[in-house]
Amino acid sequence: MENIETLTTRARLTEGPVGRTLAALTLPMIWGMFSIIAFNLTDAYFVGKLGTAHLAALSFTFPVVMTFGSLAVGLGVGTCSVLSRAIGEGDHRKVQTLATDSLTLSLLFVGVFILIGVFTIDPLFGALGADAETLPLVRQYMRIWYLGMMFLVVPMVGNNAIRASGDTINPSLIMTVSAVINIVLDPILIFGWGPIPRLEIQGAAIATVFARAISMAASLAILHYRKKMLVFRVPAVRSVLDSWRQILRVGLPAAGTYAIGPVAIGLVTAMLASFGAAAVAAFGVASRIEGFALIAMFGLSTSVAPFVGQNYGAALHHRVRRGLDLAFLFSVVWGVALAVVLAAVRTPLVGLFDTNPEVIRIASLYLLIVPVSFGAQGIMLITSSSFNALGRPLPSAALTLVRMFVLYVPLALVGKLVLGPVGIFAAASIANFIAAFWSIKWIARVCVANGAQASGCRGPVPESSQSPG
């Protein structure tokens, strides 16, 4: 059994052409993320049929849901970071211990998240600009969402543990099944069907929670039965605390990093609320379309983490740098292509979600201005993921903090006063470009500091590792 277990978590990403390895990791992740973002778009589509107020309420929930989701992502990133390096080192017993302890840690955090969330709905969303019409709708959605938070956090950590082994196919299948369930349930629960009553925005929340519950069961089953990464025994307290310390050393700064974006988006949502519910609804629609357009970059940045972690753990620094070079190039090319396509189809695309002319006008402006910086945003995502995989979350946090609170939010405040919503959207593009330039410089310096030559992490290439990729 020990030999079988060791084989299931061996370092598979330290061999073969770099480009081909990254593609093999990324393509399944793109499909999985396509599924998840598709069900977010489906939520927006069906809730939008209930009216602009309901769509605005869902848009208000977006930054808060993303903030709590970011804390879960942080735990997952910390798990992926320590596990991928342990796999690179070839220590399977350590892999089992860390994977198991990461799930117990996630359950501890869930209890804290629920208590904070349930008792802060009204003051929090009131501060974000929700009015007497939208706040009751927000309350209906978020009460259900908070109570189902375990089904968000646990599978997110579990899927990251699976990815650390170099397996992106199973997490993608889990995400796809979850998305399909959500898409099927949305219209049934929102509008009612047969004996099932019309639940409106509450139905959207229930569909999401149920779909996430299925994904939690699937991820735990794969970790235990297929990957052999979980152990069911009472551990020593010292061992558990040591595992939690390793995970949180990366996970807490990573969680803070991922939470920075949604908090900033919440502030931007509050700015747009001064222009009316239509502006908030437009921002919500455009943000979801943006998420859909950036699927490939999200998938690539997620795949870069286990690749960088395993190769760094195996001291193959030249492969780390080669992987980053290829990822940055793809980000730029893909970003330019997206900007051109969205500029051409933005108006009819927004019209699919809301027929309100003001919603269409404002969302179309967003999709004309912000996508020109998608390539730069992709570089930021890749760099941030790489820092976390290297066990250096603070540079990632600093980059995101500067991008959002030193650049984006202050520029958005100025832009709002001078140009209205257009100025807010232009601020996002400017912040993306400046932060991307800084991130490339910083990751290059870190590569050099980790024992590589002046050209980056491209150290002497062993003959056995040379390949055209």
Secondary structure, DSSP 8 states (H G I E B T S, - for coil): -HHHHHHHTS-GGGSS-HHHHHHHHHHHHHHHHHHHHHHHHHHHHHHHTT-HHHHHHHHHHHHHHHHHHHHHHHHHHHHHHHHHHHHHHT-HHHHHHHHHHHHHHHHHHHHHHHHHHHTTHHHHHHHTT--TTTHHHHHHHHHHHHHTTHHHHHHHHHHHHHHHTT--HHHHHHHHHHHHHHHHHHHHHHH-BTTB---THHHHHHHHHHHHHHHHHHHHHIIIIIS-----S---HHHHHHHHHHHHHHHHHHHHHHHHHHHHHHHHHHHHHTT-HHHHHHHHHHHHHHHHHTHHHHHHHHHHHHHHHHHHHTT-HHHHHHHHHHHHHHHHHHHHHHHHHHHHHHHHHHHTT---HHHHHHHHHHHHHGGGGHHHHHHHHHHHHHHHHTT-HHHHHHHHHIIIIIIIHHHHHHHHHHHTHHHHHHHHHHHHHHHHHHHHHHHHHHHHHTT--TTSS-----GGG----
